[in-house]
Amino acid sequence: MNENWYKTAKIGEELYKDASIKDWLSPKLLSALLAVLAGMLTIGTAAKNYQVREQDIKNALNNKELVSQIQQTQQTQQTQQTQPERLYNAYERENPKPMNVKSAEPISKAEVMTWISWAEGKPFYSKHIDPNGKDYIVGYGFNLTGRDKNEILQIFKQLGINYQKIMSGKGKITHEQAVKLLDYDINRLIIKMPSIIPNFDKLPKDAKLVVVDMAYNMGIPKFRGFKDFIAALSNYDYNIAAKEMVNSNWYNQVGKRSKALTQKMKNLSST
């Protein structure tokens, strides 16, 4: 099924509530008719799939008043939704949320900052080599070499941090600046997450915390590589998501952090 079919079927449901249509047109017939109008199914295919007579569909197609009303409703629906909304709504219909999963919960930036500051430990006020041995970091894991230099220069300028001194190892940041760098990164990740995990906003609080911390810890490019983990979350399958975490190299690289995050995910599978 594609997005357009779901969209037209939904319009059919809404139009069916109209008494003048409901009196003589069944929901299945109206949905089939809409599919034909949208050019996505032949009359024969629509009739076969929805167990309605071809002649019924042809008769409905000849009803100019009904056809006009349907087309106007389609146009209204399209203008009221943005393209991302339409795509996401189609995704949600293709991947329905299981009835027994925990409901979505909002998560504040302060909660994420508290968790990540614990996971990162004491902030570094001067340039420090990352545990991976490849990147330099400062503050609560703010990456100095694994991101665009212009981005660093811009945020450093806003916070009054001397980039040259920090990179030379001769400068330091304050605790307040370390917190603001963390705030900047978390805000960026929370905004970015829905483009990586389509149903991010509908996940429970702990699932959101897990994915934001994982992306913060390993960086967005590597996080995108956890495709099976992301797929499991997209289907609200926290048990599989936890297994994917354990089966990754990341799990054994970050010590207590990965164990604590995995436990949070496992706990969601039992709620």
Wavefront OBJ file of the C-alpha trace (Angstrom):
o trace
v 0.000 0.000 0.000
v 1.266 3.479 -0.747
v 0.688 6.873 0.815
v -1.871 7.987 -1.759
v -4.078 4.951 -1.209
v -4.147 5.503 2.541
v -4.868 9.170 2.026
v -7.805 8.480 -0.252
v -9.150 5.751 2.012
v -9.055 8.173 4.928
v -10.942 10.759 2.919
v -13.485 8.049 2.141
v -13.998 7.417 5.834
v -14.611 11.121 6.453
v -16.971 11.497 3.511
v -18.917 8.419 4.575
v -19.965 10.320 7.698
v -21.965 12.576 5.405
v -25.571 11.324 5.665
v -26.377 12.048 2.033
v -23.596 9.690 0.939
v -23.968 7.156 3.736
v -27.553 6.459 2.701
v -26.525 4.690 -0.478
v -22.736 4.212 -0.614
v -20.842 1.669 1.513
v -17.409 2.496 3.024
v -15.715 -0.180 0.910
v -17.304 1.101 -2.257
v -16.373 4.689 -1.503
v -12.754 3.719 -0.755
v -12.583 1.761 -4.002
v -14.092 4.690 -5.873
v -11.555 7.048 -4.386
v -8.746 4.743 -5.471
v -10.066 4.746 -9.014
v -10.383 8.538 -9.000
v -6.821 8.877 -7.770
v -5.662 6.771 -10.710
v -4.059 4.114 -8.545
v -6.292 1.095 -9.269
v -8.249 -0.067 -12.273
v -11.967 -0.507 -11.776
v -11.582 -4.277 -12.033
v -8.800 -4.378 -9.445
v -10.700 -2.139 -7.049
v -13.815 -4.281 -7.374
v -11.857 -7.482 -6.832
v -9.930 -6.201 -3.814
v -12.916 -4.638 -2.086
v -15.657 -7.089 -3.102
v -17.851 -4.532 -4.823
v -19.496 -4.730 -8.226
v -17.832 -2.964 -11.144
v -21.183 -1.566 -12.174
v -21.590 0.030 -8.721
v -18.262 1.805 -9.127
v -19.134 2.915 -12.658
v -22.449 4.273 -11.433
v -20.715 6.167 -8.653
v -18.213 7.587 -11.145
v -21.105 8.935 -13.180
v -22.433 10.826 -10.174
v -20.813 14.195 -10.918
v -21.894 15.735 -7.610
v -20.229 12.957 -5.601
v -17.073 13.013 -7.716
v -16.797 16.783 -7.309
v -17.236 16.535 -3.541
v -14.567 13.853 -3.275
v -12.091 15.820 -5.372
v -12.675 18.979 -3.339
v -12.144 17.055 -0.124
v -8.913 15.581 -1.492
v -7.604 19.036 -2.322
v -8.509 20.322 1.146
v -6.750 17.395 2.818
v -3.621 17.929 0.726
v -3.363 21.629 1.485
v -3.894 21.106 5.208
v -0.962 18.684 5.524
v 2.670 19.367 4.697
v 4.641 16.804 2.702
v 6.506 15.490 5.808
v 3.184 15.112 7.633
v 1.660 13.165 4.763
v 4.664 10.860 4.521
v 4.746 10.293 8.258
v 1.019 9.616 8.451
v 1.399 7.027 5.705
v 4.290 5.460 7.623
v 2.189 5.281 10.796
v -0.596 3.489 8.961
v 1.808 0.965 7.442
v 3.477 0.429 10.827
v 0.693 0.618 13.411
v 1.683 1.021 17.038
v 0.996 -2.173 19.046
v -1.785 -1.710 21.552
v 0.295 -2.872 24.533
v 3.194 -0.438 24.228
v 3.828 2.358 26.664
v 2.381 5.705 25.607
v 4.510 8.564 24.348
v 5.991 10.811 27.008
v 7.643 14.196 26.606
v 11.257 14.533 27.678
v 12.892 17.777 28.700
v 16.322 18.921 27.644
v 17.220 19.228 31.338
v 16.554 15.503 31.850
v 18.795 14.581 28.934
v 21.524 16.947 30.125
v 21.428 15.446 33.617
v 21.801 11.937 32.228
v 24.559 12.741 29.741
v 26.548 14.777 32.267
v 26.466 11.689 34.514
v 27.486 9.403 31.649
v 30.319 11.677 30.503
v 31.589 12.295 34.026
v 33.611 15.303 35.084
v 33.921 17.825 32.238
v 37.269 18.634 30.651
v 38.022 22.349 30.701
v 40.907 22.030 28.248
v 41.390 19.941 25.095
v 41.403 16.234 25.876
v 41.831 13.104 23.778
v 38.618 11.106 23.402
v 38.625 7.494 24.706
v 38.491 6.308 21.088
v 41.945 7.818 20.632
v 40.955 9.622 17.447
v 39.172 12.825 18.394
v 39.771 15.736 20.735
v 36.979 16.787 23.038
v 36.294 19.511 25.581
v 33.612 19.935 28.244
v 31.125 17.061 28.431
v 32.389 15.306 25.323
v 32.006 18.199 22.876
v 33.844 16.900 19.785
v 36.514 19.278 18.463
v 37.746 17.264 15.488
v 34.824 15.111 14.367
v 32.623 17.977 13.179
v 32.697 20.914 10.798
v 35.225 23.555 11.883
v 32.933 26.427 10.902
v 30.251 25.072 13.211
v 32.753 25.030 16.091
v 33.957 28.543 15.312
v 30.387 29.833 15.294
v 29.360 28.314 18.623
v 32.692 29.239 20.244
v 32.241 32.832 19.128
v 28.752 32.914 20.638
v 30.057 31.588 23.947
v 33.224 33.710 24.018
v 35.619 30.757 23.691
v 39.000 31.270 22.015
v 39.233 28.501 19.426
v 42.945 28.872 18.736
v 43.896 28.682 22.392
v 41.707 25.645 23.015
v 43.103 23.776 20.010
v 46.677 24.652 20.954
v 46.103 23.248 24.433
v 46.851 26.600 26.084
v 43.257 27.696 26.705
v 40.458 26.557 28.972
v 36.705 26.883 29.087
v 34.628 27.620 32.163
v 32.122 25.233 33.715
v 29.308 27.448 32.437
v 30.691 27.219 28.905
v 30.941 23.427 29.228
v 27.260 23.265 30.180
v 26.299 25.536 27.271
v 28.229 23.368 24.811
v 26.323 20.348 26.120
v 23.046 22.253 25.823
v 23.871 23.151 22.219
v 24.575 19.551 21.230
v 21.512 18.104 22.957
v 19.216 20.692 21.416
v 20.654 19.887 17.985
v 20.110 16.148 18.510
v 16.546 16.430 19.788
v 15.646 18.478 16.706
v 17.436 16.017 14.414
v 16.043 12.761 15.835
v 12.620 12.762 14.087
v 14.394 12.758 10.725
v 16.269 9.603 11.768
v 13.522 7.826 13.731
v 10.145 8.847 12.215
v 8.155 8.061 15.372
v 10.665 9.609 17.797
v 8.094 12.026 19.234
v 5.777 9.116 20.048
v 8.365 7.055 21.919
v 8.295 6.817 25.728
v 10.652 9.071 27.664
v 13.362 6.480 28.368
v 13.523 5.419 24.718
v 14.060 9.045 23.711
v 16.785 9.412 26.316
v 18.522 6.262 25.075
v 18.607 7.298 21.418
v 19.699 10.872 22.125
v 22.515 9.676 24.394
v 23.637 7.037 21.903
v 23.740 9.625 19.111
v 25.576 12.048 21.394
v 28.090 9.388 22.399
v 28.908 7.991 18.966
v 27.877 10.843 16.654
v 24.966 10.988 14.227
v 26.757 9.293 11.246
v 27.575 6.172 13.287
v 24.168 6.183 14.934
v 22.493 6.105 11.518
v 24.393 2.851 10.925
v 22.355 1.123 13.660
v 19.683 0.342 11.070
v 18.188 -2.724 12.748
v 18.046 -0.874 16.073
v 16.281 2.073 14.436
v 13.898 -0.292 12.620
v 12.994 -1.973 15.916
v 12.214 1.366 17.539
v 10.153 2.391 14.529
v 8.012 -0.649 15.271
v 8.026 0.010 19.038
v 9.859 -3.291 19.599
v 12.027 -2.424 22.609
v 13.109 -6.004 23.193
v 14.690 -6.293 19.736
v 16.133 -2.787 20.109
v 17.858 -3.857 23.339
v 19.257 -6.978 21.646
v 20.659 -4.870 18.815
v 22.388 -2.666 21.376
v 24.014 -5.677 23.057
v 25.115 -7.173 19.735
v 27.012 -4.036 18.675
v 30.683 -3.132 19.095
v 29.538 0.043 20.836
v 28.110 -2.007 23.712
v 31.565 -3.188 24.803
v 33.334 0.095 24.116
v 31.629 2.492 26.537
v 31.418 0.463 29.753
v 28.657 1.227 32.259
v 27.016 3.721 29.929
v 25.895 1.133 27.355
v 24.792 -1.285 30.072
v 22.646 1.359 31.755
v 21.092 2.450 28.448
v 20.391 -1.137 27.424
v 18.693 -1.822 30.735
v 16.421 1.180 30.199
v 15.432 -0.234 26.824
v 14.848 -3.729 28.246
v 12.628 -2.274 30.966
v 10.394 -0.753 28.296
v 9.785 -4.177 26.728
v 8.190 -5.402 29.951
v 5.840 -2.426 30.499
l 1 2 3 4 5 6 7 8 9 10 11 12 13 14 15 16 17 18 19 20 21 22 23 24 25 26 27 28 29 30 31 32 33 34 35 36 37 38 39 40 41 42 43 44 45 46 47 48 49 50 51 52 53 54 55 56 57 58 59 60 61 62 63 64 65 66 67 68 69 70 71 72 73 74 75 76 77 78 79 80 81 82 83 84 85 86 87 88 89 90 91 92 93 94 95 96 97 98 99 100 101 102 103 104 105 106 107 108 109 110 111 112 113 114 115 116 117 118 119 120 121 122 123 124 125 126 127 128 129 130 131 132 133 134 135 136 137 138 139 140 141 142 143 144 145 146 147 148 149 150 151 152 153 154 155 156 157 158 159 160 161 162 163 164 165 166 167 168 169 170 171 172 173 174 175 176 177 178 179 180 181 182 183 184 185 186 187 188 189 190 191 192 193 194 195 196 197 198 199 200 201 202 203 204 205 206 207 208 209 210 211 212 213 214 215 216 217 218 219 220 221 222 223 224 225 226 227 228 229 230 231 232 233 234 235 236 237 238 239 240 241 242 243 244 245 246 247 248 249 250 251 252 253 254 255 256 257 258 259 260 261 262 263 264 265 266 267 268 269 270 271
